[in-house]
Amino acid sequence: MARSGAFKDRPLWRRLQTIHHAIKERKFPNASSLAAELDVSSKTVQRDLDYLRDELEAPIEFDRLENGYLYSRADYVLPFLPVDGKDLFSIGVAAQFLELFGGTPLARDLKDCYSRLAHLMPPAVRMRPEIVMEKLALRATAFRPVREATWEAVSESLQRGLSLSIRYHRPGESPGEPRLIRPYAFVLSGRDWMVLAEDQVAGQVKLFYLARIEGAKSTAERYTIPRDFDAAKFFRQNEAELGAAL
């Protein structure tokens, strides 16, 4: 049975994506070239262009010199994602699951994403986050909290490939001098979130507890994770040493 609502037409979404990116990349497509690329009629393309312009407020204009369409504003983005009720429910379950992993902003950010998407959904498939929470009961041991500033700094470092300046301390000790690390991956082990990172002074890849990191700040120094680095292999080869060091 076909799903009802604004997101049931996946071919429409794919066409809108194709048209949007062709215009965004200044390829100056026109109805004929788009019809050929999408294997649809020119009338279908025109309806899609009208939908983008009228319903999604796309600033589409026609350039007669280029004989194609362009955006009058370079910052335009499509205002929704192609999700349906099943997708939304899955996101809600993921948010509830991540709430188990206390001490990080993950669950909160995913819930915010859920709420924004739910607002865009047609009433037939819209679900409040509370409904999902009522349908899923999960329990877990408490996790050691992580400073939100630490989590965000490590996340930014991983996303942008920027080295991180941190002060690190072991239990019962005060934080040491600032050191530079190059984060490779987040690690969840037992009750702790950690980051697998290269210690630039030691020239070794180590595990750092996020709860023991203070004053984390991104630097301007860029780095690249080695292509041949395999986190699973690293743990297998260094399990004994890592256990003793932690």
C-alpha positions in Angstrom: 0.0 0.0 0.0 1.4 3.4 -0.9 2.2 5.8 1.9 0.3 9.0 2.2 1.8 12.4 2.7 4.2 14.8 1.1 7.1 12.4 1.2 5.5 9.4 -0.6 6.9 10.3 -4.0 10.5 9.3 -3.9 11.0 9.7 -7.7 9.8 13.3 -7.3 12.4 13.9 -4.5 15.1 12.4 -6.7 14.1 14.7 -9.6 14.1 17.7 -7.3 17.6 16.8 -6.0 18.9 16.4 -9.6 17.4 19.7 -10.7 18.6 21.5 -7.6 22.2 20.4 -7.9 22.3 21.1 -11.6 21.2 24.7 -10.9 23.3 25.0 -7.7 26.4 24.0 -9.6 25.7 26.6 -12.3 25.3 24.1 -15.1 22.5 26.3 -16.4 20.1 23.4 -17.2 16.9 24.0 -19.2 13.7 22.0 -19.5 15.0 20.0 -22.5 18.3 19.0 -21.0 16.7 18.1 -17.6 14.0 16.1 -19.4 16.7 14.1 -21.2 18.8 13.6 -18.0 15.8 12.5 -15.9 14.1 10.5 -18.7 10.8 12.4 -18.2 8.8 14.9 -20.3 9.5 18.6 -20.5 6.1 19.2 -18.9 7.1 17.1 -15.9 10.3 19.1 -15.5 8.3 22.3 -15.8 5.9 21.1 -13.0 9.0 20.3 -10.9 10.5 23.7 -11.5 7.2 25.3 -10.5 7.1 23.2 -7.4 10.6 24.3 -6.4 9.8 27.9 -7.1 6.3 28.1 -5.6 6.3 25.5 -2.8 9.9 25.4 -1.8 10.7 29.1 -2.5 13.6 28.4 -4.7 14.9 31.6 -6.3 14.9 30.2 -9.8 15.5 32.6 -12.7 16.1 31.9 -16.4 19.3 33.3 -18.0 18.7 33.9 -21.7 22.4 34.3 -22.5 23.2 30.8 -21.0 19.8 29.4 -22.1 19.3 27.8 -18.7 18.2 28.2 -15.1 20.2 29.7 -12.2 19.6 30.7 -8.6 19.5 34.4 -7.9 20.9 33.6 -4.4 23.8 31.3 -3.9 22.8 30.3 -0.3 19.6 28.5 -1.2 19.3 24.9 0.0 16.4 22.5 -0.2 14.3 22.9 3.0 13.5 19.3 3.8 14.8 15.8 3.8 13.1 12.8 2.1 12.0 11.0 5.2 8.7 9.2 6.0 7.0 7.8 9.1 9.2 4.8 9.3 12.4 6.9 9.0 11.1 9.3 11.6 10.3 6.5 14.0 13.9 5.1 13.5 15.4 8.4 14.3 13.3 8.6 17.5 14.4 5.2 18.6 18.0 6.2 17.9 17.6 9.3 20.1 16.1 7.1 22.9 19.0 4.6 22.6 21.6 7.3 22.7 20.1 8.7 25.8 21.5 5.7 27.5 25.0 7.1 26.8 24.8 9.9 29.3 27.4 12.6 29.5 27.4 13.7 25.8 25.2 16.0 23.8 24.4 13.2 21.3 20.9 12.4 22.5 19.9 16.0 22.8 21.2 16.9 19.3 19.4 13.9 17.8 16.1 14.8 19.6 16.4 18.3 18.3 16.9 16.9 14.8 13.8 14.7 15.3 11.7 17.6 16.4 12.7 19.7 13.3 11.9 16.8 11.0 8.7 16.0 12.7 7.6 19.6 12.2 8.1 19.2 8.4 6.1 16.0 8.2 2.5 15.8 7.1 0.0 15.1 9.9 -0.5 11.6 8.7 3.0 10.5 9.6 4.0 13.1 12.2 4.9 11.6 15.7 5.8 13.4 18.8 9.1 12.3 20.4 7.2 11.3 23.6 5.2 8.7 21.6 8.4 7.0 20.6 9.8 7.1 24.1 6.6 5.5 25.5 7.1 2.6 23.1 10.7 1.8 24.0 12.1 1.2 27.5 15.9 0.8 27.8 18.0 0.6 30.9 21.8 0.8 31.3 24.4 1.6 33.9 25.3 5.2 34.5 28.1 6.7 32.3 30.8 9.0 33.5 29.9 12.5 32.4 31.8 14.4 29.7 32.0 18.2 29.5 29.9 19.4 26.6 32.8 21.7 25.6 35.1 18.7 25.4 32.7 16.7 23.3 32.2 19.6 20.9 35.9 20.3 20.6 36.7 16.7 19.8 33.8 16.4 17.4 34.9 19.5 15.5 38.5 18.2 15.4 37.3 14.9 13.8 35.1 16.6 11.3 37.5 19.3 10.2 40.8 17.5 10.6 42.3 20.0 13.0 44.7 19.1 15.8 43.5 19.5 19.3 45.2 21.2 22.3 44.2 19.5 25.6 45.2 19.2 29.2 44.9 15.7 30.5 44.9 14.3 34.0 44.9 10.8 35.6 42.8 10.0 38.7 44.1 11.9 41.7 46.4 14.1 39.7 46.1 17.7 38.5 45.9 18.4 34.7 49.3 18.3 33.0 50.7 20.8 30.6 48.9 21.4 27.3 49.6 18.8 24.6 48.5 18.4 21.0 46.6 15.3 19.8 45.2 14.3 16.5 41.8 12.5 17.1 41.2 9.4 15.0 37.9 8.1 16.5 35.4 8.2 19.3 35.5 5.0 21.5 32.9 3.8 23.9 34.2 1.2 26.3 32.4 0.1 29.5 31.1 3.2 31.1 33.5 5.6 29.4 33.7 7.7 26.3 37.3 8.0 24.9 39.0 9.3 21.9 41.6 7.4 20.0 44.2 9.9 19.0 47.8 10.4 18.0 49.9 12.1 20.8 52.1 14.4 18.7 54.8 14.6 21.3 55.1 10.8 21.9 54.4 10.1 18.2 52.0 7.3 19.3 48.3 6.5 19.0 46.7 6.4 22.4 43.4 6.3 24.2 42.3 9.4 26.1 39.3 9.4 28.5 37.1 12.3 27.5 36.1 12.9 31.2 39.8 13.5 32.0 40.3 16.1 29.2 40.2 19.8 30.2 40.6 23.0 28.1 40.2 21.2 24.8 40.7 23.7 21.9 41.0 23.2 18.2 44.2 24.5 16.6 44.9 25.8 13.1 47.1 22.7 12.4 45.5 20.3 10.0 46.1 16.5 9.9 44.9 13.5 8.0 44.2 10.1 9.5 46.4 7.5 7.7 44.5 5.7 5.0 45.8 2.3 6.2 44.7 2.9 9.8 42.2 0.3 11.0 40.8 1.0 14.5 39.6 -2.6 15.0 43.0 -4.0 14.0 44.7 -1.4 16.3 42.7 -2.6 19.3 43.4 -6.3 18.6 47.2 -5.6 18.3 47.4 -3.3 21.4 44.7 -4.7 23.7 47.2 -5.8 26.4 49.2 -2.5 26.4 46.1 -0.4 26.3 44.5 -2.2 29.2 47.7 -1.7 31.3 47.9 2.0 30.4 44.3 2.7 31.2 
